[in-house]
């Protein structure tokens, strides 16, 4: 396990870099009413995938508690497109307009789901080498 680098001036920041050197970073998350262009909430999170959806949940809950606002839909980028958050929204009658993160092409030399074959007569999957996975 690699040693984690901690900023001496901001230990809550997370080291991240997009196409350049890494540095202590945060992500900013905004909840905006598109009809009026008014920012309803802002939350900074550590620069890590997965933090965006947690921030969005808190922002939506705060907007409902503070302003009595219950959105019918929510648009966001792929950072918010994880399965758990995409399932959480419709449970609250909020229609998601969020692209799903598609990692099928990022295999890291591992087999993709398409490489496995399901045999319904045996109720098993077979790996690419033909071995049954029970």
C-alpha positions in Angstrom: 0.0 0.0 0.0 1.4 3.4 -1.0 2.0 6.0 1.7 -0.6 8.7 1.7 0.7 12.2 1.3 -0.9 14.7 3.7 -0.7 18.4 3.3 0.9 20.2 6.2 -1.3 23.2 5.7 -4.6 21.5 4.8 -4.8 17.9 6.0 -8.4 17.5 4.8 -7.4 18.2 1.1 -7.0 15.2 -1.1 -4.0 14.9 -3.5 -5.3 14.9 -7.1 -4.3 16.0 -10.6 -6.0 16.2 -13.9 -3.4 16.0 -16.6 -0.8 17.7 -14.5 1.0 17.5 -11.2 -0.9 16.4 -8.2 -1.7 19.0 -5.5 -4.0 19.2 -2.5 -7.5 19.6 -4.0 -11.2 19.9 -3.4 -14.2 19.7 -5.7 -16.9 22.2 -5.6 -20.5 21.0 -6.0 -23.4 23.3 -6.8 -27.1 22.9 -6.7 -28.6 25.4 -9.2 -32.2 26.1 -10.0 -32.0 26.2 -13.8 -35.3 28.1 -14.3 -34.1 31.1 -12.2 -30.3 30.6 -12.4 -30.1 30.9 -8.6 -27.5 28.8 -6.7 -29.3 27.0 -3.9 -26.3 25.4 -2.3 -22.6 24.9 -2.5 -20.5 22.1 -0.9 -16.8 21.5 -1.2 -15.7 17.9 -1.0 -12.4 16.1 -1.1 -11.2 15.5 -4.7 -12.3 11.8 -4.9 -14.8 10.0 -7.0 -17.9 9.2 -5.1 -17.8 12.3 -3.0 -19.9 14.2 -5.6 -23.0 12.0 -5.1 -22.8 12.3 -1.3 -22.6 16.1 -1.7 -25.6 16.1 -4.1 -27.7 14.2 -1.6 -26.9 16.6 1.1 -27.5 19.6 -1.1 -30.9 18.2 -2.2 -31.9 17.5 1.4 -30.8 20.9 2.5 -32.8 22.6 -0.3 -35.9 20.7 0.7 -35.4 21.5 4.4 -34.4 25.2 4.0 -36.5 26.3 1.1 -39.2 23.6 0.7 -37.9 22.8 -2.8 -38.4 19.4 -4.2 -37.0 19.1 -7.7 -38.7 17.0 -10.4 -35.4 16.4 -12.2 -31.6 16.7 -11.7 -28.9 17.1 -14.3 -25.3 16.5 -13.6 -22.0 15.2 -15.2 -20.6 11.7 -15.0 -19.1 12.3 -11.6 -22.6 11.8 -10.2 -23.4 8.9 -12.5 -22.9 6.0 -10.1 -25.6 3.3 -9.7 -26.4 4.0 -6.0 -27.1 7.7 -6.6 -29.0 7.0 -9.8 -31.3 4.6 -7.9 -31.6 7.1 -4.9 -33.1 9.8 -7.1 -36.2 8.0 -8.5 -36.9 6.8 -5.0 -37.5 10.5 -4.2 -39.5 11.1 -7.4 -36.5 12.9 -9.0 -35.8 12.1 -12.7 -32.0 11.9 -13.2 -30.5 13.4 -16.3 -27.0 12.1 -15.7 -24.7 10.1 -18.0 -23.7 6.8 -16.5 -20.0 6.2 -16.1 -19.0 3.6 -18.8 -15.9 1.8 -17.9 -16.3 -1.2 -20.3 -13.3 0.0 -22.3 -11.1 0.4 -19.2 -10.3 -3.2 -18.6 -6.8 -2.9 -17.2 -6.1 -6.2 -18.9 -8.9 -7.9 -17.1 -11.8 -9.8 -18.7 -14.9 -7.8 -19.4 -18.4 -9.0 -18.6 -18.9 -9.9 -22.2 -16.1 -12.5 -22.1 -18.2 -14.7 -19.8 -20.9 -17.1 -21.0 -24.0 -18.0 -19.1 -25.4 -21.5 -19.4 -29.0 -21.5 -18.2 -29.3 -25.3 -18.2 -26.6 -25.5 -15.5 -27.3 -22.1 -14.0 -23.6 -21.2 -14.2 -21.2 -18.8 -15.9 -18.2 -20.0 -17.8 -15.0 -18.0 -17.9 -13.1 -17.4 -21.1 -11.1 -20.6 -20.5 -14.3 -22.7 -20.2 -14.2 -23.2 -16.4 -17.6 -23.2 -14.7 -18.0 -20.4 -12.1 -20.4 -21.5 -9.4 
